[in-house]
Amino acid sequence: MVTDHLGGDYLRQALEDDVRAGLTSSPKRLPPKWFYDEAGSELFSRITRLTEYYPTRRELEILRRRAVDVAGLTRADTLVELGSGTSEKTVLLLDALANAGTLRAYTPVDVDAVTLAAAAERLAVRYPGLDVRPVRADFERHLALLPRNGRRLVAFLGGTIGNLPPAAREMFFKELRATLRPGDTLLLGADLVKEPSRLVRAYDDAQGVTAAFNRNVLHVLNRELDAGFEPEAFEHVALWDEDNEWIEMRLRATRPMEVPIRALGLTASFAEGEEMRTEISAKFRRQGVLDELSRAGFAVCRWYTDSAGDFALTLATVVSG
């Protein structure tokens, strides 16, 4: 049974609000959360297997080497995973906690009810007796509603934290800290700053899979809001912002366009060459991660990286008081 905090028209209203705000702003922008319909999720799965896209492989390397250490340090009986998706990487943590003899419950948290239910069913078979409690929620808005039972390890993997700009990250960490008790821990995945050309290639692959993923947000708007975008009339752009140390993905109009968003009674005008930001993916340095967590009331106890130093998992505990 999925606990659903996105009932009624929540997602529809959130989409309408984001699109109205984003397409009337200057420059235009859309949040990356709207990439992930069924087609978008499949495209992202393909991205994670691309030669250019290293983060998934690097994070898996760390988990394979360090999951036993994490289980021994946390002694968690409940694993809570934010943005769980298919829960594939999570199996490494679940195995380690199960082998340590502490695992009792798993709470995957995602916005996709179908993916949640499928993952919960699969894991219930793999781990007989495990209390699987899927929660459909928006981790940016519903942290306070998550179950607080047990000694929890909260996993936020994949570098998804980088999709949040600094002010939103600060709020996220503080709200997460407010839901945790002494003894609870956080395992945070973060992609690290490196050679800009490597970063750009990871978001602009030779096969064009990331370009299709980027344009997919326009298909979502066409379907959900009766919009009139021509996705192929927009070029995929990925660039490195040196000042902010993040990758930006944008869609660039190849000609002037007037795009109706009929469900909103809105028309979005695009000049030739005008760009709309669809994602930021911040890259981190060790001290920056430690500082952000410290300001929110966490103490870092382990910093794990892969053998190439491309990606990091940070294990942090809750500071008492």
N, C-alpha and C positions, 0 to 999 in steps of 0.2 A: 504494500500500500504506500503510495507516494503522498507525503504531506505537501500540500500545494498552497504556497503563499502568493501565487500569481493568478488566482481565480478571477472570474468575471472578465472585465475588459482591461485588466492591468497592462498587458503587453501591447495591446492595440493603442491604448492611450499613451503609453511611453513612446511607441514608435511615432505617433502623430506629433507629440511634443518635441521629440528630437529632430524630426524632419522639418517641422515648421521653424524651429529655432535655428537649425543648421543651414537651411537654404535661404533664410532671410538675413543671415549674418554676412559680414565681409571681413576676411574671405569666407567662402562657404565651407561647411564641414559636416561630416556625418560620423557618429560613433561606430567603432568597429564591431560592436555586439550584433549589428544587423547583417553582418556577413553570413551568419550561421543558420541558414535554413538547411534543409536536407542536402541540397546541391552544394551549398557553401561548406558544410561539414565534410562532405566527401572530397571536395577540392582541397581543403586544409589537410585532410588525411594524406592526400597525394603529395602535398608540399612537404610534409614531415619526412617523406621518403626520398626527396630530391637530394642529389649530390651537394648542391649549393647550400641546402638548409641544414646546418649542423646542430642547432640547439637540442632537438629531440634526441639525437644520438648521444650527445655529450651528457645530457641529463640522465639518460638511461645508464650510461657508463658509471656515473657517480652513484646512482641508486643500487646498481649491482654490487659495487664495492663497499658501500657505506650503509645500506639498509639495516644490516645486523647491528652496527654501531648505534644507529638512530634508535632502534628498538630497545637496545640495552640501556641507553641513556634516558629515554623518555619513560619506559615502563608503562606506556599508554595502554589502556584497555579499550579505548574508543578512538578510531581514526575518522576525522572529519575532513573531507576533501572539497575544496571550493573550486568550481568550474571543472567538475570531475569528468565530463564527457563520457567516453567509453570505459574509463577506469582501467585502461590497459597497464599503464605504468604503476598504478597503485598496487597491483598484485605483488610487486617486489616488497613493498612496505607491509602489506597484509601477511605475506609469508613470513617475514622477519618477526613481526609481532606475534604471529601464531606459534612460531617455533620458540619464541621466548616465553610462551605460556601465559601472556597477558591479554591477548586479543579477545574481546567480547562483542564489540559492535563496530559497525561501519556506517557512516552517514555521508553518502555522496550528495553534493549540492550542485544543481545545474538548472538552466532555464528550460531545457528540453525534456518534457515528460516522457516521451517515447524512448529516448536514449537512456534516461534514468531507470525506467522500468526494465529495459533489456539488460542493462549492466547489473541491476539488483538481482534479477533472475539468474544470470550467469554466475554471479559470485555466491549466491545462496547454494548453488549446486557444488561449486568448488570448495566452499567452506561450510560443511554441515554444522548446524548449531550456531553459526554466526548470526547475530541480530543485525540485519541490514535494514537501515531506515532512510530511504531516499527522500530528499527534500527538494522541491521545485521552488527556487527562489533566485532573486537577483542579489549577488554577493555585495554589490555596492549599496544596497538599500535595506537588506533584511538580515544583517548579521545578528541583530539583537533577538531575532526570532528563532535562531538555530537552537537545537537541543543542547542542554548544558549538563547532561548526565555523564558520569564517569570521569576518568583521568584522560583528558583529550590531547591528541596530537592533531593539530590543524595543518593540513598540507595544502599549499597554494603553489602549484608546480607550473612548468612550461614557460616561465618568463612572462606570464600574463600580467603581472604587476607592472610591467613596463608600458602597458597600454594606458595606464592612468598618468595624467600629468602630475607634477609635484604636489599641488594643493590637494588633489583628489587622493593621492597616495597617503599624504599625512592624515587626512580624515579617515581613510580606510584603516590604517594601522591603529589609530586611536580608538575607533569603534570596535575593531577586533579585540584589542587589549581589554576594553570594557566588558567584553563577554567572557573573558577567560579568568580562571582562578589560579592561585599558586599550585604548581604541579602540572599545569597545562603547558603545552609547548607549541611552537610554530616552526614548520619546515617550509622555507621560502625559496623558490627557484628564480634565479635572475641571470639574464644574459649579460656578459661583461664587455666593456669597451675594448675594441680591437681595431685592426687595420680597416679603415673605412671601405676600401674596395671589396673586402670580404663581406662586410655587412650589407653593402648594396646588392651584391650578387645573391645573397641569401633571400632578398626580397624582390629580386628581378631575375628569375631563373631563365635559362636559355629556352626551355620548352614552353614558356608562357603560362605555366600553371598559376603562378601568383597573379599574373595579369587577369586571368579568368576569375580567380577568387576575388580580386578587387572589384571587377565589374559586376560581380554577382549581386552586390548591394543594390545596383540599379534594377536588376531583375526582381529583387524583393520588393522594392518600391513600386514597380509596375504592377506586380501581382496584388500587393496588400493595400495600396493606396490609389489604384487605378491611375498610375502616373504614365507619362508618355516618353520615357527615356529611350534612346537608341544606344544601348550599351557599347556597340562597336564604334560609335562616334566619339568615344572617350579613350584616350591613351592612358595606359598605366605608367605611373611615375613613381620611382623610389629614389630617395636622396638622403644623404647624411647631413644632419644639422649639427655642426661642430659646436656651436654655442650651448645648445641644450643636451648634446650627446644623446640624440635619438635619431632613429630612422623615421622618416615620414613617407607614408604612401598617399598618393594623390591620384585623382582622375582629371585629365586635361581635355577640355573640349577642343575638338579638331576644327570646329566651325561655329559660327553664331547659332544659338538655339533658344527657342522659347519652349520650355517643357511644362506641360500642364500636370499638376498634382491634383487630380479631380476630387478625390475624397476630402481634400483640405480646402478646396476652392482657391488654389494658389497656383501661380505660374512662376517658374524659376527661369530667369534669363541668364544665359551664358554667352560671354564674348568669346571669340576665337582665341584659343590659348589660355583661357581662364582655368584655374585649377581649384579643385575641391578636395580638402584633406579628408581622408577616410580612416587613417590610423596613425598613431605614433607608437613606436616601440623603443622605449628608453633602454639604454645600455648603462651598466653600473660599474662603479669601482668599489673595492672592498670598504674603504672608509666611509663612502657615501651610504652604503647599505647599513653599516653599523650605526652611523649617526641618525639615519631616519628611524631605525628600530629603537634606538636608545631614547629619542625624543618622545616616542609613543609609549614608553614604559616596558620595553623588552631588554633583556640582557643576552647578548650573543654568546653561546657556549661552544659552537663548532662552526667552522667555515670549510666547506668541502668544495674542491674543484675537480674537474676532469684532468686527465694527464696532459692535455694541451693548454689548460688554463683558459678555456673559452667560456665556460659556464660555471655557475656556483649554486650550491644549495647551502643555505644558512639555517642552522638550528638555533632557535632562540627560546629562552624561558621567560616567564612572567616575573617582573620585579615586584616584590611585595610592597604594600603600602600605597 
